[in-house]
Amino acid sequence: MSKSETKPTMLLAFGAHPDDIEFACGGIIAKATRAGEVVHFVVCSRGEAGSFGTPEERIKEAQRGAEILRATIEFVELDGDAHLEVRSAHAIKLAAVLRRMRPQIVLAPTLVENQHPDHARLGRLVSDATRLARYGGVHELRSQKPHAILHLLYYAVSPEAEPKDITPIYMDVSAMEIMSDWSAAMGAHCSQVTARNYVELQLTRARLNGLRMGTAHAIALFPNEPLLLDSLSVFIGSSVNRF
């Protein structure tokens, strides 16, 4: 297969609530889709336990946010907002999504517990699902071909959710069009941004990361496992002078 015929990367992002993906890593999504990569959102509640916005409003906001970022979206019913539990049945349900979509890269909330409890629990479920998706003997999944992803990367919805024991990787999202897409996607969640200035919070976090890394804005991701590289050449063109 020639380079021009190479299939685009498939990225699957899981969110516990309708706004998690956009707020936490919308800039990364915008950068991916602008590069021609295919992105799909899986949202595991309708935000029904929140203080602001009805479930119907929040679904529409999530659909609009995904549209702005050029991603597709689906909603998977588990236990409902603020009631999520780590169960094998849920992991198998998410594994079925993985087998159907067959992504190379998966994004999910970190496992840090100092945040909304649904976030860490969903992160654990996604971690379990990525393993179950590749096991051929899981009888509930036998109608679908097993699938092994390449990388599971965690995002932190809030600063408190950033793991202290994992060295992050940073994605440069400084380009004007990426920042514009990201800001618009967060702004699509009108019911949430009127309650608190989440947009400024996330942009400020990205600005601080960017200053730390020698660029304008960056978003941190946390690998589930050590990354295996084919060549050191992947660093060429991506390094920055921080000294």
Sequence and secondary structure as in RCSB ss.txt:
>XXXX:A:sequence
MSKSETKPTMLLAFGAHPDDIEFACGGIIAKATRAGEVVHFVVCSRGEAGSFGTPEERIKEAQRGAEILRATIEF
VELDGDAHLEVRSAHAIKLAAVLRRMRPQIVLAPTLVENQHPDHARLGRLVSDATRLARYGGVHELRSQKPHAIL
HLLYYAVSPEAEPKDITPIYMDVSAMEIMSDWSAAMGAHCSQVTARNYVELQLTRARLNGLRMGTAHAIALFPNE
PLLLDSLSVFIGSSVNRF
>XXXX:A:secstr
  GGG    EEEEEESSTTHHHHHHHHHHHHHHHTT EEEEEE    TTSSSS HHHHHHHHHHHHHHTT EEEE
  SS TT     HHHHHHHHHHHHHH  SEEEEE   SSS HHHHHHHHHHHHHHHHTT TT GGGTTS     S
EEEEE SSGGGS SSS  EEEE  SHHHHHHHHHHHHT HHHHTTS HHHHHHHHHHHHHHHHTSS EEEEEESS
    S GGGGTTT     
